Amino acid sequence: MAEQTMNRIQMTTPLVEMDGDEMTRILWRMIKDELLLPYIDLKTEYYDLGLECRNATDDQVTVDSANATLKYGVAVKCATITPNAARMTEYNLKEMWKSPNGTIRAILDGTVFRAPILVKGIVPYVGKWSKPITIARHAYGDVYKNTEIKVPGPGRAELVFTAEDGTETRELIHNFTGAGILQGIHNTEKSISSFARACFGYALDTRQDLWFATKDTISKKYDHTFKDIFQEIYDAEYKTRFEELGIEYFYTLIDDAVARVIRSEGGFIWACKNYDGDVMSDMVATAYGDLSMMTSVLVSPSGVYEYEAAHGTVQRHYYKHLKGEETSTNSIATIFAWTGALRKRGELDHIPELMSFADKLDQACIKTVEGGKMTRSLAAISTCEKPVILNSLEFIQAIRETLETLL
């Protein structure tokens, strides 16, 4: 081990490291200490995206981390809190800061691809699903960049657009007869076009069918614009290549898409608007077995990558941890965020040893679970007859033991 520590894999370009909140922040340190630092001379440019630091910097640290990602090309992110009213009090926040993921996605202008990690012994709840379903989530706008007003009483609400020449376009939203709420959302043709091209390109790279779904029958301008842009770009730039590969692109309403997905065997990309992708990726991850078994990567049109787990900060386990109680938290998706970033860094910097290490760490995670060692949440859904249930640190240490046999 001493020799191995001295001969750690060398990196040339740093990863952008975005630390996070609560239980995932605890796992983040365990993963680095047990699975990365003993084997890699880890180079990162560190940003603390924990809620306290975001509050202290007026969220500038989030912007800085996204700009660093544009500079270095690859980032790895821990799960972070998006504050609500309860968090305002808990953390004594200056204001209710927006989703860090939403801010980063807006700056990178990319598309999030989320796919389940398949493990023998964890059977999807949907019986026909035998192949992974990849959710392609638009990474800009909608509710994540919204503007909201609490309406105090009677009045007239209008949507107003003022052009550069001063011309105004107005649409009535509602004549309020009492108190209520308003929300304004937006998107841009540039971002929607980038989303479409990312989806079509990813489908070609992975040779999978691509589905896209919105609710254009209700949202006849907003959602319909998404539909039109996708179709125009597909017809002009991608249709021939799709046909040559024998893969398909089609559009359908999102309620129809849900029905089709449940009846399918998987093995395709399902492109969704920002909020739809947020919800559906959680549904797909849970239906495949566990939300902590879902990878996520944000890909920008310029070829910038930001890897993270698809799940949140595991608040309930964190409160147990603070009380000194034992937790059994599955860290696999967070480990896969690190391996995804390390693999891409190795690919871009031509370091095959780094790519190989990432592959072996992925294999070690899967082999450990398939060998019957797992966390409590995985044991609850595994077909393994006598699983060994490990606490959070023990599970990571078991993965390390498996990794040692692969190196």
MIPALO-750898 format. One record per atom (N, C-alpha, C): residue in one letter; x, y, z. Coordinates in steps of 0.02 Angstrom, whole numbers, plus 32768, in hexadecimal, padded with zeros to 4 digits. Atoms other than C-alpha are relative to their C-alpha. Layout:
MIPALO-750898
AXYZ;...
***
This chain:
MIPALO-750898
M80297FC38000;M800080008000;M802B803F8000;A7FD47FC57FFE;A809080788027;A801B80107FBB;E7FE77FF68044;E80D8805D7F7A;E7FCA801B7FD3;Q80387FE9802A;Q802C80747F2B;Q7FF2804A800D;T800D7FBB7FEE;T801581187F8B;T8034802E7FE0;M7FCB7FD8801E;M80BD81567F4A;M7FF880057FB5;N800780038048;N809181267E98;N7FB980107FE9;R80447FED8011;R7FEA817D7E8D;R7FFC80197FB8;I800B7FE98044;I7FA181A47DE2;I8004804C7FFE;Q7FF57FB88005;Q7FD782527DAC;Q7FCB80207FD3;M802D7FD88029;M7F5E82D57D6A;M8025803D7FE6;T7FE07FC4801B;T7F8D83697CFC;T7FD3803D8006;T802F7FC97FFC;T7EF083D57CFB;T7FD07FF5803B;P802D800B7FC7;P7E8583F27D97;P7FB87FF37FEA;L804980018001;L7DD183BE7DAA;L7FE6803A8028;V80237FD17FD5;V7D5A84417DEA;V7FD87FD78032;E802080267FCA;E7D2083FB7E92;E7FCE802D8024;M80367FD97FE0;M7C79843C7ED4;M7FE67FD8803C;D801780227FC4;D7C5B84067F88;D7FB88014800E;G80477FF57FF8;G7BAA83FD7FC9;G7FE980008048;D80227FF97FC0;D7B3783E6805D;D7FEF7FBD8020;E801F80357FD7;E7AFD837080E7;E80227FBD7FF7;M7FE180437FFE;M7B1882B480DB;M802D7FF47FC3;T7FD5800A803A;T7B5E82BA802B;T804480228008;R7FC07FDF7FF0;R7BE383338069;R802C7FD2802A;I7FDB80307FD7;I7C1582B180EC;I801B7FC77FD4;L7FEA8036802D;L7C1B82288066;L803880187FD1;W7FCF7FE2802E;W7C80829C7FF4;W80467FF9801D;R7FBE80057FE0;R7D0F82A18071;R80157FB78007;M7FF080477FFA;M7D0581E48090;M80197FE47FBD;I7FEF80188042;I7D0D81C17FD5;I804780177FED;K7FBD7FE68010;K7DA582317FBE;K80357FDC8029;D7FCE801E7FD4;D7E0081E98054;D800C7FB67FF3;E7FFB80498007;E7DDB81318033;E800D7FE87FB8;L8001801B8044;L7DC881207F76;L802980277FCD;L7FDF7FD78032;L7E2481AE7F20;L804880138013;L7FBE7FE57FED;L7EB681FC7F7F;L80367FCA8008;P7FCB80327FFE;P7F1081567F9E;P801B7FEB7FBC;Y7FEF801A8042;Y7F1681357EE3;Y800F80367FCD;I7FF97FCB8032;I7F1481DD7E8A;I801F803D8022;D7FE77FBF7FEA;D7F7C827A7E9F;D7FCD80347FEA;L803D7FDC8014;L7ED782D77E9D;L800B804B7FFB;K7FFB7FB8800A;K7EDB83857E53;K7FB9801B7FF4;T80427FE08008;T7E3D83EC7E6C;T8005804A800F;E800B7FBA7FEB;E7E0B84A27E71;E7FBF7FFF8028;Y8036800D7FD1;Y7D9A84A17F09;Y7FD2803C800A;Y80347FCE7FF0;Y7CF785017F22;Y7FD07FE28032;D802D80177FCB;D7C8E84F07FBE;D7FBA801A7FF0;L80457FEE8010;L7BD884EF7F84;L7FD07FEE8039;G802B80087FC5;G7B9A84C78033;G7FD7803E800B;L802F7FC87FFB;L7B078536805E;L801C803B8028;E7FE27FC97FD9;E7B68859980E2;E802E802B7FD6;C7FD27FDB802A;C7BED85C98063;C7FDB80277FC9;R80287FDC8032;R7B6E85F57FDE;R7FE0803E801F;N801F7FC87FDE;N7B178664805C;N80338037800F;A7FCB7FD07FEF;A7BBA86B78093;A801980277FC4;T7FE67FE0803D;T7BEC86DD7FDF;T7FC9801D7FD4;D803A7FEA8028;D7B3E87117FA5;D7FFA7FD77FC0;D800580328035;D7B4386767F35;D8034800B7FC9;Q7FCB7FF58033;Q7BDC86B97ED6;Q802A7FC17FF6;V7FD7803D8005;V7C3786157EFC;V7FE27FD07FCC;T801F802C8033;T7BB885B87E8F;T801180187FBA;V7FEF7FE38042;V7BD6862E7DFD;V804A7FF37FF1;D7FB9800A800A;D7C9286207E16;D800F7FB77FED;S7FF38047800F;S7C8B85617E15;S7FEB7FEF7FB9;A8017800C8045;A7C2885617D72;A8032801D7FCD;N7FCF7FE2802D;N7CA485D87D20;N80417FDA7FFF;A7FC4802B7FFE;A7D34856B7D5B;A7FF57FC17FD6;T800F803B8029;T7CDD84D77D08;T800780107FB6;L7FF67FEB8046;L7CD985377C64;L804B80047FF0;K7FB77FF9800A;K7D9585567C7B;K80227FBC7FFA;Y7FDB803F7FFC;Y7DCC84A57CA7;Y7FDE7FC67FDB;G80228031802B;G7D4784407C4A;G7FDE7FC78023;V801D80397FDC;V7D1C83BE7CCF;V7FF680138049;A800F7FF37FB9;A7CC883D07D7A;A7FDE7FC4801E;V802480337FDA;V7C88835B7E00;V7FDE8024803A;K80287FDA7FCF;K7BFD83977E74;K7FDE7FD38032;C802480207FCA;C7BBA835D7F1B;C7FB8801B8001;A80457FE97FFB;A7AFF836A7F3D;A7FFC803D802E;T80067FC17FDB;T7AC984147F80;T7FB7800D8012;I80437FEC7FEA;I7A33845E7FDC;I7FE780397FD4;T80237FC6801C;T79B984CA7F7C;T7FD080178037;P80267FEE7FC4;P796F852E800C;P7FB7800F7FF4;N80477FED7FFC;N78B7853D8036;N7FF7802B803F;A800C7FD57FC6;A786485A080C1;A801E7FE48040;A7FE4801F7FC4;A789985238146;A804C80078002;R7FB87FFA8003;R794E852B810C;R80168049800E;M7FF17FB97FF1;M794985EA8116;M800C8009804B;T7FFB7FFB7FB7;T792F85D981D2;T803A7FD6801A;E7FCE802F7FE8;E799F854281EB;E8047801B7FF6;Y7FBD7FE98010;Y7A3785938198;Y8007804C8006;N7FFD7FB77FF7;N7A0D864A81BE;N801780227FC0;L7FEB7FE88042;L7A1686758105;L7FED80497FF4;K800F7FBB8013;K7A1D872580BE;K7FC480027FD1;E80388006802E;E79A586EF8035;E7FF97FB77FEB;M800C80458015;M795C86527FE9;M80247FF47FBE;W7FD68008803B;W79EA862C7F71;W7FE37FCC7FD0;K801B802D8034;K79BC85D87ECD;K80297FBF7FFF;S7FDE80418008;S79EB85257EA1;S8046800A7FE3;P7FBD7FFC801D;P7AA885197E8A;P80047FDD7FBC;N800080238040;N7A8A84997E01;N7FE2802B7FC9;G801F7FD58032;G7A1785137DA8;G802F80377FEA;T7FD07FCB8010;T7A9B859C7DB1;T80387FE57FD4;I7FC9801E8027;I7B2485297D71;I7FE87FEC7FBA;R801B80138042;R7AB684E57CE6;R7FF7803C7FD3;A800B7FC58029;A7A8B85947CAD;A8042801A7FE4;I7FBF7FE78016;I7B4385C67CA2;I801F7FD17FCC;L7FE38031802E;L7B7985257C4B;L7FD57FF57FC2;D803080088037;D7ADD851F7BDC;D80047FBA7FE2;G7FF980458018;G7AE484627BD1;G7FC17FD7800A;T803680307FF7;T7A7683C97BD9;T80177FCB8033;V7FF180327FCD;V7A6F83507C6C;V7FE87FBC7FE8;F801180458011;F7A7482967C42;F80057FD6803F;R800480287FC3;R7A3E82237CCF;R7FED7FB87FEE;A800D80478010;A7A4481657CC8;A800A7FD6803E;P7FF9802C7FC5;P7A2E80D97D49;P803E7FD57FFC;I7FC9802F7FF9;I7ABD806E7D87;I7FE17FBB800C;L802080417FFB;L7A867FBA7D69;L802C7FCE8024;V7FDC80307FD7;V7ABA7F357DE6;V7FD77FBF8004;K802380407FF9;K7A8E7E7B7DE7;K7FE77FF98048;G801D80087FBD;G7A1A7E567E77;G7FD280388014;I802F7FC97FF4;I79BF7EFC7E71;I7FD480057FC2;V802E80078038;V79287EE17E02;V7FD4803D7FFB;P802B7FC68007;P78CA7F767DBA;P7FB87FF18016;Y804680087FEC;Y781B7F917E00;Y7FD37FF87FC3;V80258009803F;V77DE7F9D7D4C;V801B7FC17FDF;G7FE980428013;G77E77EE87D15;G80207FFB7FBC;K7FE780068045;K780B7F057C5C;K804380247FF7;W7FC27FDA800A;W789F7F7B7C78;W803D7FD48007;S7FC480288000;S79397F197C47;S803D80277FE9;K7FCA7FD58018;K79A17FA77BFF;K7FF980448022;P80057FBF7FDF;P79CD80517C4A;P7FDA80347FD6;I80207FC6801F;I796280E97C22;I8028803E8014;T7FDA7FC47FF3;T79C981877C11;T7FD2803D7FFA;I80267FC38001;I797282297C3F;I802E80397FE9;A7FDC7FC58017;A79B182C07BDC;A7FD8803D8018;R80247FC87FE1;R798183587C43;R801C80427FE8;H7FEB7FBD8013;H798684077BFC;H801B8024803E;A7FDC7FE67FC6;A79FB846B7C6B;A7FF8804B8009;Y80087FB77FF8;Y79BA851C7C5D;Y7FB780138005;G80407FDE8001;G792485847C8A;G7FC87FDD8023;D803E80197FE2;D787185597CB6;D7FFD8015804A;V800C7FEC7FBB;V784A85567D70;V8041800E8026;Y7FC07FF67FDD;Y790485557D9F;Y801C80467FF7;K7FED7FBA8009;K791986077D5F;K7FC2802D8005;N80407FDE7FFF;N786C86437D90;N800380428026;T800C7FC37FD9;T782F86EA7DD2;T7FBA7FF9801D;E803F800C7FDE;E77A386E67E52;E7FE8803E8025;I80207FCA7FDB;I772A87617EA0;I7FC87FE3802A;K803B800F7FD7;K76B487497F32;K7FCF80397FF8;V80337FCD800D;V761687A57F03;V7FDA800F8041;P801F7FF17FBF;P75D288027F9C;P7FB480057FFF;G80487FF78003;G752288227F5D;G7FE9800B7FB9;P801C7FF78044;P74B388517EC8;P802E80297FD3;G7FD77FDB8031;G7509888F7E2B;G80067FDA7FBF;R7FF9801C8044;R7537886D7D77;R80497FEB7FF6;A7FBD8018800E;A75CE88027D4A;A80097FF77FB5;E7FF280048048;E761D88117C9D;E80477FE87FF5;L7FBD80138017;L76B087C37C43;L801480357FCD;V7FEB7FC9802B;V771088527BF1;V80467FF47FE5;F7FBF8001801F;F77A0884C7B75;F800C80427FDE;T7FEE7FC0801E;T77F788EF7B46;T803B7FF57FD2;A7FCB80098031;A785D88E57AA7;A803380398005;E7FCB7FCD7FFD;E78FF89477A8E;E7FE880447FE7;D80197FC1801B;D789F89CA7A2A;D7FC8801E802A;G80337FE67FD3;G782589E37ABA;G7FBB7FE37FF5;T8041801E800F;T779689817A6B;T7FEE7FCE8037;E8016802E7FCC;E773089247AED;E7FCF7FCC7FE6;T80318035800D;T76D6887E7ADD;T7FE47FEB8044;R8021800F7FC0;R765788587B66;R7FCF7FC67FF9;E803280367FFC;E75F487BE7B95;E7FE480008047;L802080057FBE;L757787B67C23;L800F7FBC801E;I7FF6803F7FDC;I75A787337CA4;I7FC07FF08027;H803B800D7FD7;H751787467D1E;H7FE880418021;N801D7FCB7FD7;N749F87C47D6D;N7FF37FE48045;F8006801A7FBC;F74B687A07E26;F7FC880238025;T80347FE37FD5;T741F87BA7E96;T80147FFA804A;G7FE680077FBC;G7485878C7F30;G804A7FEE7FFC;A7FB880117FFD;A753387567F67;A800F7FC37FD5;G7FEB803A8029;G759686D97EFE;G804B80017FF6;I7FB980048010;I763F86B47EB1;I800A80047FB5;L7FED7FFC8046;L769886D37E0C;L80457FE27FF7;Q7FBE801B8011;Q772B867D7DB8;Q800E800E7FB7;G7FEA7FF58045;G778A86B17D1D;G803B7FD37FF0;I7FC8802A8015;I77F986347CC2;I801380127FB8;H7FE97FEF8044;H785F86447C23;H802F7FCA7FE7;N7FCB8025801F;N78D285EB7BAB;N801880257FC2;T7FE57FDF803B;T793A86197B13;T80067FCE7FC7;E7FF9802B803A;E793F85D47A63;E80477FE37FFC;K7FBB80178000;K79FD85C87A73;K80097FC3802D;S7FF880377FD1;S79F285587B0C;S7FD97FC37FEA;I802880388018;I796784ED7AC5;I80237FDD7FC5;S7FDB801D8038;S79CD84D57A26;S803C7FD88017;S7FC780257FE4;S7A6684A27A8B;S7FE87FBE801F;F801E803C7FE2;F79F884277AEC;F7FF07FCC7FCA;A8013802E8036;A79B683DB7A4B;A803E7FDF7FE2;R7FC4801B8020;R7A6283C779FD;R80257FD0802F;A7FE0802D7FD0;A7AA8837A7A9D;A7FDC7FBD8002;C8027803E7FFF;C7A1B82FB7A9F;C800A7FD77FC1;F7FF88025803F;F7A2B82CE79E7;F80477FE37FFC;G7FBB80178002;G7AE982C179F6;G800B7FC5802F;Y7FF980367FD0;Y7ADE82537A91;Y7FDE7FC17FE7;A8023803A801D;A7A6081E27A3B;A802A7FDF7FCA;L7FD4801C8034;L7AD681CD79A7;L803C7FDD801F;D7FC5801D7FE1;D7B6B81AC7A19;D7FF07FBD8021;T8012803D7FDA;T7B0F81287A7F;T7FD27FD17FD7;R802A8028802D;R7AA580E779ED;R7FBF7FEB8022;Q8040800C7FDF;Q7A0380F77A4D;Q7FCA802C7FE1;D80387FD68014;D795781337A1C;D7FF9803B8030;L800B7FC37FD8;L792B81E27A59;L7FB780127FFF;W80447FE97FF8;W788182127A9C;W80028047801D;F80067FBD7FE1;F784F82C67AC2;F7FB7800C800E;A80467FF77FEC;A77B282F77B1F;A7FF780428026;T80157FC57FDB;T775F83997B59;T7FB47FFF8005;K80497FFA7FFC;K76AC83D67B6F;K7FE980387FD2;D800D7FC9802E;D7697843F7AD2;D7FB5800A7FF3;T80487FF68009;T75DA84227ACC;T7FE580348032;I80157FCE7FCF;I75CB848F7B68;I802A803E7FFA;S7FD37FC78007;S766484FE7B56;S800F80097FB6;K7FFF7FFD8049;K7648852F7AA2;K8037802C7FE3;K7FC77FD78017;K76D885AB7A98;K80417FE88021;Y7FC380117FDC;Y7756857B7B20;Y80177FBA7FEE;D7FED8045800E;D775884BE7B11;D80037FF27FB5;H8002800C8048;H772C84C47A58;H804180177FDE;T7FC17FE8801B;T77CB85287A37;T80377FCB8008;F7FD180377FF7;F7832849A7A82;F7FF67FCB7FCA;K801180348032;K77D8841E7A11;K801880147FBB;D7FEF7FE98044;D77F384887975;D804C80027FF6;I7FB87FFB8006;I78AC84A87996;I801F7FBB7FF9;F7FE680448005;F78CF83EF79B3;F7FF47FE57FB9;Q8011801D8041;Q787683BF7912;Q802880217FC8;E7FDB7FDC8034;E78CB844678A9;E80497FEA7FFF;I7FBA80147FFC;I7979841678E6;I80087FB77FEA;Y7FFC80468013;Y7957835D78D2;Y7FFC7FF97FB4;D800A80068048;D79188370781F;D803C801B7FD9;A7FCB7FDF8025;A79A683E477EB;A80457FE1800B;E7FBB80137FEE;E7A3C83967844;E800A7FB68012;Y7FF480427FE3;Y7A1D82E87888;Y7FD87FC77FE1;K802D80358017;K79938289782E;K80247FCA7FD8;T7FDE8030802B;T7A04823777AC;T802C7FD1802A;R7FD480297FD7;R7A8181FC782F;R7FD97FD0802E;F802B802C7FD8;F79F681B7789E;F7FE97FC57FD6;E801A8035802C;E79AF8155780B;E80387FCF7FED;E7FC8802C8012;E7A5C811277DC;E80107FCF8039;L7FF2802B7FC6;L7A7280CE788D;L7FC57FD58015;G803C80267FEF;G79C1808A7894;G7FE380138044;I801E7FE97FC1;I799380F2792D;I7FCB80347FF1;E803C7FD9800C;E78F8815B7943;E7FFD803D802E;Y80147FC77FD6;Y78C882087980;Y7FB6800A7FF8;F80467FED8006;F7814822D79AA;F7FEB802C803B;Y801D7FD37FCE;Y77B082AE7A09;Y7FBB7FE58015;T804380117FE9;T771A828A7A77;T7FF0802A803D;L80147FDD7FC3;L76B782DA7B04;L801D7FDC803C;I7FDE801F7FC8;I770482BD7BAD;I7FD57FCD8024;D802980347FE0;D766F825F7BF2;D80007FC07FD7;D7FFA803B802B;D767881EA7B5C;D80457FE0800A;A7FBC801A7FF6;A773481DA7B77;A80057FD7803F;V7FFF80257FC1;V771A81A37C2B;V7FE27FBA7FF6;A80208041800C;A76A4811A7BF2;A802D7FD27FD6;R7FD38027802B;R771E80E17B6A;R803D7FE78027;V7FC480127FD9;V77B280E17BE3;V7FF17FC5802D;I801180357FD1;I775980727C60;I7FF77FBD7FDB;R800B803E8027;R772E7FF47BD6;R803F7FE97FDB;S7FC5800F8028;S77DD7FF77B8A;S802F7FD08024;E7FCA80287FE2;E78777F8A7BA8;E803C802B8011;G7FC77FD37FF4;G78E880247BB7;G802E80027FC4;G7FCF7FFE8036;G798380437B50;G7FF9803A7FD1;F80087FC5802A;F795C80F27B10;F800E803E8029;I7FF77FBF7FE0;I797581AB7B38;I7FBE80238001;W803F7FDB7FF9;W78E0820C7B7A;W801280488010;A7FF07FBA7FF7;A78F982C77B62;A7FC58025801E;C80347FDB7FDB;C789983387BD9;C80168048800D;K7FF27FBD7FE8;K788B83EF7C02;K801B7FFD8048;N7FDA7FFD7FC1;N78E484277CA1;N7FDB7FE1803B;Y8024801A7FC6;Y785F84057D25;Y7FE97FB87FF4;D801580448010;D781B836B7CCC;D80397FCF800A;G7FC6802B7FF9;G78CA83237CC8;G80147FF68048;D7FF280057FB8;D78E383477D81;D7FD47FCA801F;V8030802F7FE2;V784682E67DB0;V80087FBA7FE2;M7FFF80418021;M7853825B7D2F;M80407FDA800E;S7FC280237FF0;S790982357D55;S7FFD7FE08045;D800A801E7FBD;D78DB82197E0C;D7FD27FC47FFB;M802E80388009;M784A81AA7DD6;M80237FC47FE1;V7FDC80368023;V78B781457D5F;V80337FE0802F;A7FCD801B7FD3;A794381347DDF;A7FE17FD48036;T802180277FCC;T78CC80F87E67;T7FE37FC07FE4;A801E803C801E;A787480817DF1;A80347FCC7FED;Y7FCA8031800E;Y791B80337DC1;Y801B7FE28040;G7FEA801D7FC1;G793B80157E79;G800D80318037;D7FEE7FD37FCB;D798080A87ED8;D801980427FE3;L7FEC7FBE8019;L799781637EBF;L804B800B8006;S7FB77FF97FF7;S7A4A81517EFD;S80277FD87FCD;M7FE080278035;M7A6F80E67E63;M7FF380217FBC;M800D7FDB803E;M7A5D816E7DDE;M803980317FF3;T7FCA7FD38013;T7AEB81C67D84;T7FE4803F7FE0;S80167FC1801E;S7AE182797D45;S803D80257FE5;V7FCA7FD7801C;V7B5082DC7CCF;V7FE180397FD7;L80147FC58026;L7B35838C7C8D;L8033800A7FC8;V7FD57FF8803A;V7B7C83A07BDD;V7FEE80417FDC;S800D7FC08021;S7B8E844D7B90;S800F7FFA7FB5;P7FF280028048;P7B9084727AD4;P804A80077FF0;S7FB87FF5800D;S7C4884A47AE3;S802B7FC58018;G7FDB803A7FEA;G7C7883FA7B2B;G801A80048047;V7FEF7FFB7FB8;V7C7C84237BE5;V7FD37FCE8025;Y802380357FDD;Y7C48839A7C60;Y7FFF800D804B;E80067FFA7FB6;E7C0683A47D13;E7FDA7FC38019;Y801B803F7FE8;Y7BE782FF7D6D;Y7FE780078048;E801B7FFF7FBC;E7B7A82E67E07;E7FD27FC38009;A803580327FF3;A7B04826B7E5A;A7FBD80207FF2;A80427FE58010;A7A4E827E7E29;A7FD6800E803F;H80297FF97FC3;H7A1182797EDE;H8015803D8029;G7FF57FC67FD6;G7A0D82FB7F68;G80327FF38038;T7FCD7FFF7FCC;T7A6D83178009;T7FF47FCE8038;V801180347FCF;V7A1C8288806E;V7FFA801F8046;Q80097FD87FC4;Q79DF82FF80F5;Q7FF37FD5803F;R801380297FC7;R7993827A8166;R803C7FDC801F;H7FC480237FE8;H7A3682188172;H803080328021;Y7FD37FCD7FE4;Y7A9682B98195;Y7FEC80118048;Y80167FF17FBC;Y7A2B82E0822D;Y80117FC6802F;K7FEA80397FD7;K7A4D822F826C;K804B8004800E;H7FB87FFA7FF8;H7B06824A824E;H801280348034;L7FF27FCB7FCF;L7B0382EB82B3;L7FF37FEA8047;K8010801B7FBE;K7AB7828C8345;K80307FC98015;G7FD180367FF1;G7B45820F833C;G7FE67FBB7FF1;E801D80408011;E7AD4818782FA;E801F7FE57FBF;E7FE48020803B;E7B0E81098278;E7FD2800B7FC3;T80267FFA803F;T7AD9812781C3;T80177FCA7FD0;S7FEF80308035;S7AD580AF8131;S7FEA80207FBE;T80117FD6803A;T7AD88125809C;T80257FE77FC2;N7FE3801A803D;N7AF680E77FEB;N802680387FDC;S7FD57FCC801E;S7B8781497F9F;S80107FF27FB6;I7FEB80168043;I7B8E80F37EF4;I7FF880377FCC;A800A7FCD8033;A7B4381817E8C;A803380388008;T7FCD7FCC7FF5;T7BBC81FD7EDD;T80447FE77FEA;I7FC1801D8018;I7C4E81877EBB;I800180027FB4;F80037FFE8049;F7C14817A7E06;F800780477FE4;A7FF47FBB8015;A7C1482387DFC;A804B800D7FFC;W7FB77FF98000;W7CCC82357E2B;W80207FD87FC6;T7FE180288035;T7CF581A77DB3;T7FF0801C7FBB;G80117FE18040;G7C9881FC7D25;G802D803B7FF1;A7FD57FC5800A;A7CFC829C7D3F;A80487FEB7FF5;L7FBB80178008;L7DA1823F7D53;L800A7FE07FBB;R7FFB80218042;R7D7F81D77CB6;R800380357FC8;K80017FCC8034;K7D5682727C4F;K804180298003;R7FC07FDC7FF9;R7DF082CE7C95;R80387FD77FE1;G7FCE802B801D;G7E5A82397C66;G7FFB7FFC7FB4;E800B80018049;E7E0D82347BB8;E801A80407FE0;L7FED7FBF801D;L7E2982EE7B98;L804B800B8006;D7FB97FF57FF4;D7EDA82EC7BE0;D802C7FC57FEA;H7FDB803A8019;H7F0B82447B92;H80267FDD8038;I7FE480257FC8;I7F2981EC7C39;I7FDA7FBE8006;P8026803F7FFF;P7EF181377C1C;P7FFC7FE18045;E8001801C7FBC;E7F1F81077CCF;E7FC6801C8029;L80377FE07FDB;L7EA081827D12;L7FBD7FE47FE9;M803D801D801B;M7E19813F7C9E;M7FF67FB98019;S800380457FE9;S7E42808C7CCF;S7FED7FFD804A;F80117FFF7FB8;F7E3B80B67D88;F7FB6800E8009;A80487FEF7FFB;A7D8E81057D71;A7FD57FC37FEF;D8025803D8013;D7D5180687D18;D80017FCC8038;K7FFA80337FCC;K7D937FF77DA2;K7FDB8014803F;L80267FEB7FC5;L7D4680607E2C;L7FB57FF67FF4;D804680108010;D7C9D80547DD3;D7FF27FB58009;Q800880497FFA;Q7CB47F977DC7;Q80007FEB8049;A7FFB80127FBA;A7CE47F907E7F;A7FBE800E8025;C80417FF07FE1;C7C417FE57EB1;C7FCD7FCA7FF0;I803280318016;I7BD77F6C7E4B;I80107FBB801D;K7FEC80427FE6;K7C3B7ED17E7F;K7FF27FFA804B;T800B80017FB7;T7C2C7F017F37;T7FB67FF2800F;V8048800A7FF5;V7B6E7F0A7F2E;V7FEB7FBA7FE8;E80118043801A;E7B607E6E7EC1;E801C7FC9802C;G7FE380317FD2;G7BCE7E167F40;G7FDD7FFD8043;G802980057FC4;G7B4D7E367FC7;G800E80348035;K7FF17FCB7FCF;K7B987ECD8021;K7FE180417FE8;M80267FC68018;M7B287F65801B;M7FE68029803B;T801F7FD67FCD;T7AD17FF18078;T7FB87FE9800B;R804380167FEC;R7A287FE080CB;R7FCC800A7FC8;S80327FF38034;S79C58030803D;S80067FCF7FC6;L7FF680318035;L7A127FBA7FBD;L7FEB7FBB8016;A801480427FE6;A79F77F22802C;A7FB57FF87FFE;A804980037FFE;A793E7F4F8035;A7FE27FED7FBC;I801A800D8043;I792C7F3A7F78;I80277FCA7FDB;S7FD680328020;S79B17EB77F53;S7FE07FBB8006;T801680467FFD;T79887E027F2A;T80337FD48023;C7FCD80257FDB;C7A267DCF7F88;C7FE27FE38040;E802280217FC8;E79EF7D50800B;E801880178044;K7FE57FEC7FBF;K7A647D828098;K803280397FF7;P7FD27FC8800B;P7AAB7E2F8073;P802280158041;V7FDB7FE47FC7;V7B2F7E7680E7;V7FF4804B7FFE;I80117FB97FFE;I7AED7F218119;I803780268023;L7FC77FDA7FE7;L7B797F9E8133;L7FEC8048800D;N800D7FB87FF6;N7B7B804F8177;N802480277FC9;S7FE87FD68037;S7BAF80E1810A;S804A7FF77FF3;L7FB780068009;L7C6A80D58129;L80147FB97FF0;E7FEF8046800E;E7C708017812C;E7FF37FEE7FB7;F8010800F8046;F7C1E80118080;F8037801B7FD2;I7FCA7FE38028;I7CA180868037;I80407FD88009;Q7FC4802A7FF3;Q7D2A801E808A;Q7FFB7FBC7FDD;A800A80408024;A7CDE7F7F8040;A800E800A7FB5;I7FF27FF08046;I7CE57FD17F94;I804C80057FF5;R7FB77FFB8006;R7D9C7FF97FB4;R80207FBB7FFF;E7FE580447FFF;E7DBF7F437FDE;E7FF77FDE7FBB;T800C801C8043;T7D6E7F0F7F39;T802E80207FCD;L7FD67FDB802F;L7DCE7F967EDC;L80487FE68002;E7FBC801A7FF9;E7E737F537F20;E800A7FC07FD8;T7FF9803F8027;T7E507EAB7ECD;T8000800C7FB5;L80057FF08048;L7E337F027E25;L803D80267FE7;L7FC87FD68014;L7ECC7F737E25;L803F7FD57FF3;
***
